[in-house]
Amino acid sequence: MIFAAGLGTRLHPYTANCPKALVKIGQFTLLEIALKKMQRLQVKRVVVNVHHHAGQIIDFLKKHQSRSFEIVVSDETDQLLDTGGGLRKAASLFTEKLPILIYNADVLTSANLNQLLQMHENEKNMATLMVQNRNASRFLLFDDNNELCGWQNPKTGEEKWVTHEQDNIIKLGFNGIQIVDYTILDLIQQTGAFPIIPEYLRIAAKHRIAAWQNWQGSWFDIGTPDKLKTAENYFLSCSPDERDNFF
């Protein structure tokens, strides 16, 4: 599932008349880069949620149909549902029993996501989250077993724990890429519009949600004009072979 429904408020003026997913890095839109990555991973069905300038994304998808996979739209034009609500609304569109790779359209990475899929399968995790030791507005907290144990907002001091506060935790920023087991859809309890992380904290009390932090490569958040320019400059400075790793 590609999350492409966001308002892109922080990315103005680029998103005033264009959805964030169709902002370009070089000659490629972020959504096109994400679709190419799905093709390389041999995904057979891609679910794309839409809200902000939904018609533009739908038209784009019609022009970028692939013989390799089916593209299905999860329409959130009536209400933007956030990550948790968006995943829950799209539940009927996923192939039953297969794991679900969730990819934020506003990130760019050269990391090999096959390794994420392999770790998820080998460890039989309920969810496996791509994370990084970096500055972040919020942190996911992991214990010595690499399992999710809490969440922290360093600006407000707010913390949430899976069971109780723990020592020797690792604070990591979430990179907007994850894979979840199909059965997690039955474990999600909230309805309407809601973020997925609070649900993960509740689910982690009984199921393993793990960090994928030993990946190699580059990662960029395309959240603001400055971050977009930084990512684009890096992307364009890469050799053709290095650039290919982003797809």
C-alpha positions as CSV (number, residue, x, y, z in Angstrom):
1,M,0.0,0.0,0.0
2,I,1.3,3.4,-1.0
3,F,0.1,6.2,1.3
4,A,-0.5,9.1,-1.1
5,A,-3.5,10.9,0.5
6,G,-1.7,13.4,2.6
7,L,-2.4,17.2,2.3
8,G,1.3,18.1,1.9
9,T,0.8,21.2,4.0
10,R,4.5,21.5,4.9
11,L,5.5,21.2,1.3
12,H,3.8,24.4,0.1
13,P,4.0,26.0,-2.4
14,Y,4.6,22.7,-4.4
15,T,1.4,21.2,-3.1
16,A,-0.9,24.2,-3.6
17,N,-2.2,22.7,-6.9
18,C,-0.6,19.3,-6.9
19,P,-0.7,16.3,-4.5
20,K,2.4,15.6,-2.6
21,A,2.8,12.2,-4.3
22,L,3.1,13.9,-7.7
23,V,5.9,16.3,-6.7
24,K,9.0,15.5,-8.7
25,I,12.5,14.4,-7.9
26,G,14.4,15.2,-11.1
27,Q,12.1,14.0,-13.9
28,F,10.2,11.4,-11.8
29,T,7.2,12.0,-9.5
30,L,7.5,10.5,-6.0
31,L,4.6,8.2,-6.8
32,E,6.3,7.0,-10.0
33,I,9.5,6.2,-8.0
34,A,7.4,4.3,-5.5
35,L,5.6,2.3,-8.2
36,K,8.9,1.4,-9.8
37,K,10.2,0.1,-6.4
38,M,7.0,-2.0,-6.1
39,Q,7.7,-3.5,-9.5
40,R,11.2,-4.4,-8.6
41,L,9.9,-6.1,-5.4
42,Q,7.6,-8.2,-7.7
43,V,4.5,-6.9,-5.9
44,K,1.3,-8.2,-7.6
45,R,-1.2,-5.6,-6.3
46,V,-0.6,-2.0,-5.3
47,V,-3.2,-0.2,-3.2
48,V,-2.9,3.6,-3.4
49,N,-5.0,5.8,-1.1
50,V,-6.1,9.3,-2.3
51,H,-7.6,12.4,-0.8
52,H,-5.8,15.7,-1.6
53,H,-6.1,16.4,-5.4
54,A,-7.4,12.8,-5.7
55,G,-8.4,13.2,-9.3
56,Q,-4.8,14.0,-10.3
57,I,-3.5,10.9,-8.7
58,I,-6.2,8.7,-10.2
59,D,-5.4,10.1,-13.7
60,F,-1.7,9.5,-13.1
61,L,-2.4,5.9,-12.2
62,K,-4.5,5.3,-15.2
63,K,-1.5,6.4,-17.4
64,H,0.9,4.3,-15.5
65,Q,-0.8,0.9,-15.4
66,S,1.7,-2.0,-15.4
67,R,1.6,-5.5,-16.7
68,S,3.5,-6.5,-13.6
69,F,0.9,-5.6,-11.0
70,E,-2.7,-4.4,-10.5
71,I,-3.3,-0.9,-9.1
72,V,-6.3,-0.4,-6.9
73,V,-7.4,3.0,-5.4
74,S,-8.7,3.4,-1.8
75,D,-10.8,6.5,-2.0
76,E,-10.6,8.8,1.0
77,T,-11.9,11.9,-0.7
78,D,-14.8,12.2,1.9
79,Q,-12.4,12.1,4.9
80,L,-8.7,11.8,5.3
81,L,-8.2,8.8,7.6
82,D,-4.5,9.0,8.7
83,T,-2.3,6.0,8.6
84,G,-4.4,3.7,10.8
85,G,-7.7,4.6,9.4
86,G,-6.3,4.5,5.8
87,L,-5.0,0.9,6.4
88,R,-8.3,-0.2,7.9
89,K,-10.4,1.3,5.1
90,A,-8.3,-0.5,2.5
91,A,-8.5,-3.9,4.3
92,S,-10.9,-5.5,1.7
93,L,-8.5,-4.5,-1.1
94,F,-5.5,-6.6,0.1
95,T,-4.9,-10.1,-1.0
96,E,-5.9,-12.4,1.8
97,K,-3.2,-13.9,4.0
98,L,-0.3,-12.1,2.2
99,P,1.9,-9.6,4.1
100,I,1.3,-5.9,3.3
101,L,4.2,-3.6,2.5
102,I,3.3,0.0,3.5
103,Y,5.2,2.8,1.8
104,N,4.8,6.5,2.4
105,A,4.9,8.3,-0.9
106,D,6.9,11.2,0.6
107,V,10.0,9.2,1.3
108,L,12.9,8.4,-1.0
109,T,15.4,5.6,-0.2
110,S,18.0,3.5,-1.9
111,A,17.8,0.8,0.8
112,N,17.1,-2.8,-0.4
113,L,13.6,-3.5,0.7
114,N,13.9,-7.2,-0.1
115,Q,16.0,-7.3,3.1
116,L,13.1,-5.8,5.0
117,L,10.7,-8.5,3.6
118,Q,13.2,-11.2,4.4
119,M,13.6,-10.1,8.0
120,H,9.9,-9.9,8.5
121,E,9.4,-13.4,7.2
122,N,12.3,-15.0,9.0
123,E,11.3,-13.5,12.4
124,K,7.6,-14.0,11.9
125,N,6.9,-10.5,13.1
126,M,3.5,-8.9,13.3
127,A,5.1,-5.8,11.9
128,T,8.6,-4.8,10.9
129,L,9.4,-1.1,10.7
130,M,12.2,0.7,8.9
131,V,13.8,3.0,11.4
132,Q,17.0,5.0,11.8
133,N,19.2,6.6,14.5
134,R,18.5,10.2,13.6
135,N,16.9,13.4,14.8
136,A,13.2,13.2,14.8
137,S,10.2,15.0,16.1
138,R,9.0,11.7,17.7
139,F,10.8,8.5,18.5
140,L,9.9,4.9,18.5
141,L,11.5,3.1,21.5
142,F,12.9,-0.4,21.2
143,D,14.3,-2.8,23.8
144,D,17.3,-5.1,23.8
145,N,15.4,-7.7,21.8
146,N,14.7,-5.2,19.0
147,E,11.0,-5.1,19.9
148,L,8.8,-2.0,20.1
149,C,8.3,-1.0,23.7
150,G,7.3,2.6,23.6
151,W,6.9,6.0,21.9
152,Q,8.3,9.4,22.9
153,N,7.7,13.1,21.9
154,P,10.9,14.8,23.1
155,K,9.3,18.3,22.5
156,T,6.4,17.8,24.9
157,G,7.9,15.1,27.1
158,E,5.0,12.8,26.4
159,E,5.7,9.0,26.5
160,K,3.7,5.9,25.9
161,W,4.8,2.4,26.9
162,V,3.7,-1.0,25.7
163,T,3.6,-2.3,29.3
164,H,5.8,-0.3,31.6
165,E,8.8,2.1,31.3
166,Q,12.0,0.2,30.5
167,D,15.7,0.8,30.8
168,N,18.3,0.5,28.0
169,I,16.0,1.5,25.3
170,I,17.0,2.6,21.8
171,K,15.4,5.8,20.4
172,L,14.8,5.6,16.6
173,G,13.1,7.7,14.0
174,F,10.4,5.9,11.9
175,N,11.2,6.1,8.2
176,G,7.7,5.6,6.7
177,I,8.3,2.1,5.3
178,Q,7.0,-1.0,7.0
179,I,5.6,-4.4,6.4
180,V,2.8,-6.0,8.4
181,D,1.2,-9.4,8.6
182,Y,-2.2,-9.7,7.1
183,T,-3.7,-10.7,10.4
184,I,-2.9,-7.3,11.9
185,L,-6.1,-6.1,10.2
186,D,-8.1,-8.1,12.7
187,L,-6.2,-6.7,15.6
188,I,-6.8,-3.0,14.9
189,Q,-9.6,-1.8,17.1
190,Q,-10.0,2.0,16.4
191,T,-12.3,3.3,13.7
192,G,-12.5,6.5,11.7
193,A,-9.4,8.6,11.3
194,F,-6.5,7.6,13.5
195,P,-2.7,7.1,13.4
196,I,-1.4,3.5,13.4
197,I,1.4,3.9,16.0
198,P,-0.9,3.9,19.1
199,E,-2.5,0.7,17.8
200,Y,1.0,-0.8,17.4
201,L,1.8,0.0,21.0
202,R,-1.3,-1.9,22.1
203,I,-0.7,-4.8,19.8
204,A,3.0,-5.0,20.8
205,A,2.0,-6.2,24.2
206,K,1.1,-9.6,22.7
207,H,2.8,-9.6,19.3
208,R,6.3,-8.9,18.1
209,I,6.8,-5.6,16.3
210,A,10.4,-5.2,15.4
211,A,12.9,-2.6,14.1
212,W,14.7,-2.9,10.8
213,Q,17.7,-0.6,11.5
214,N,20.7,-2.4,9.9
215,W,19.8,-1.3,6.3
216,Q,22.3,0.2,4.0
217,G,21.9,3.2,1.6
218,S,20.3,6.6,1.7
219,W,16.9,7.8,3.0
220,F,15.2,11.2,2.6
221,D,12.0,12.6,4.0
222,I,10.4,14.9,1.4
223,G,8.3,16.8,3.9
224,T,9.4,20.4,3.3
225,P,10.8,22.4,0.3
226,D,14.3,22.4,1.8
227,K,14.1,18.6,2.3
228,L,12.8,18.2,-1.2
229,K,15.8,20.2,-2.6
230,T,18.3,18.2,-0.5
231,A,16.9,14.9,-1.7
232,E,16.8,16.1,-5.4
233,N,20.3,17.4,-5.3
234,Y,21.6,14.1,-3.9
235,F,19.6,12.1,-6.4
236,L,20.8,14.1,-9.4
237,S,24.4,13.9,-8.1
238,C,24.3,10.1,-8.2
239,S,25.8,8.0,-11.0
240,P,23.2,6.1,-13.2
241,D,23.9,2.9,-11.2
242,E,23.5,4.6,-7.9
243,R,20.4,6.3,-9.0
244,D,18.9,3.0,-10.1
245,N,19.0,1.9,-6.4
246,F,16.2,4.3,-5.6
247,F,13.8,2.4,-7.9
